[in-house]
């Protein structure tokens, strides 16, 4: 850290040294962390992929030909158009 402050002093050089210092202090690999599976933690990459695959398969269902359940429209709030809103084509 002392080298950050004692070099040539230019702002660009100090910024570069600072971010380089932080980058080398990181211990994050950016991968998928350990995953719980039952009573143990999965650490191997292929096992982690299998755990995540099973999870996604359990969450997302396959489409069926069964009709969707009926919902009573009186349970949903109505949205009424308002004359107070205006739309303009000017840019953002």
C-alpha positions in Angstrom: 0.0 0.0 0.0 2.9 2.4 0.6 4.0 2.1 -3.0 0.7 3.7 -4.0 1.6 6.9 -2.3 5.4 7.1 -2.9 5.5 6.7 -6.8 5.6 9.5 -9.3 2.4 11.0 -7.9 0.4 11.4 -11.2 -3.3 10.8 -10.6 -3.5 8.2 -13.5 -0.6 6.3 -12.1 -2.0 6.3 -8.5 -5.5 5.2 -9.8 -3.9 2.4 -11.8 -1.8 1.2 -8.8 -4.8 1.4 -6.5 -7.1 -0.7 -8.7 -4.3 -3.2 -9.3 -3.8 -3.5 -5.6 -7.5 -4.2 -5.0 -7.7 -6.7 -7.9 -4.9 -8.7 -6.4 -6.5 -8.7 -2.9 -9.7 -10.3 -4.2 -10.3 -13.9 -3.3 -13.5 -14.3 -5.3 -13.1 -16.7 -8.3 -16.4 -15.6 -9.8 -17.7 -19.1 -10.1 -20.7 -20.9 -8.5 -20.1 -21.2 -4.7 -20.6 -24.4 -2.7 -24.1 -25.7 -2.9 -26.0 -27.5 -0.1 -27.3 -30.9 -1.1 -29.0 -32.8 1.7 -26.7 -32.7 4.7 -23.4 -31.9 2.9 -22.0 -29.1 0.7 -21.2 -29.8 -2.9 -17.8 -28.4 -4.0 -17.0 -30.2 -7.3 -18.0 -28.4 -10.5 -20.0 -31.2 -12.1 -21.8 -32.0 -8.9 -22.8 -28.3 -8.5 -24.1 -28.3 -12.1 -26.2 -31.4 -11.3 -27.6 -29.8 -8.1 -28.6 -26.7 -10.0 -30.1 -28.7 -12.8 -32.2 -30.7 -10.4 -33.3 -27.5 -8.7 -34.4 -25.8 -12.0 -36.2 -28.9 -13.1 -38.2 -28.9 -9.9 -39.1 -25.2 -10.2 -40.0 -25.0 -13.8 -42.8 -27.2 -15.0 -43.5 -28.6 -18.4 -46.4 -27.1 -20.3 -49.6 -29.2 -20.2 -52.7 -29.2 -22.2 -54.9 -28.7 -19.1 -56.8 -25.5 -19.0 -55.7 -22.8 -16.6 -57.8 -22.5 -13.5 -60.7 -20.1 -13.6 -60.3 -16.9 -11.6 -63.2 -14.8 -10.7 -62.7 -11.3 -12.3 -64.3 -9.7 -9.3 -61.2 -10.6 -7.3 -58.9 -8.5 -9.5 -58.8 -4.7 -9.3 -60.0 -2.7 -12.3 -57.7 -0.3 -14.0 -59.6 2.7 -15.4 -58.0 5.0 -18.0 -57.4 8.5 -16.8 -57.6 11.7 -18.8 -54.8 13.2 -16.7 -52.1 11.1 -18.5 -50.6 12.5 -21.7 -48.1 10.8 -24.1 -45.6 13.0 -26.0 -43.2 11.9 -28.7 -40.3 14.2 -27.6 -37.1 12.4 -26.7 -35.9 11.5 -23.3 
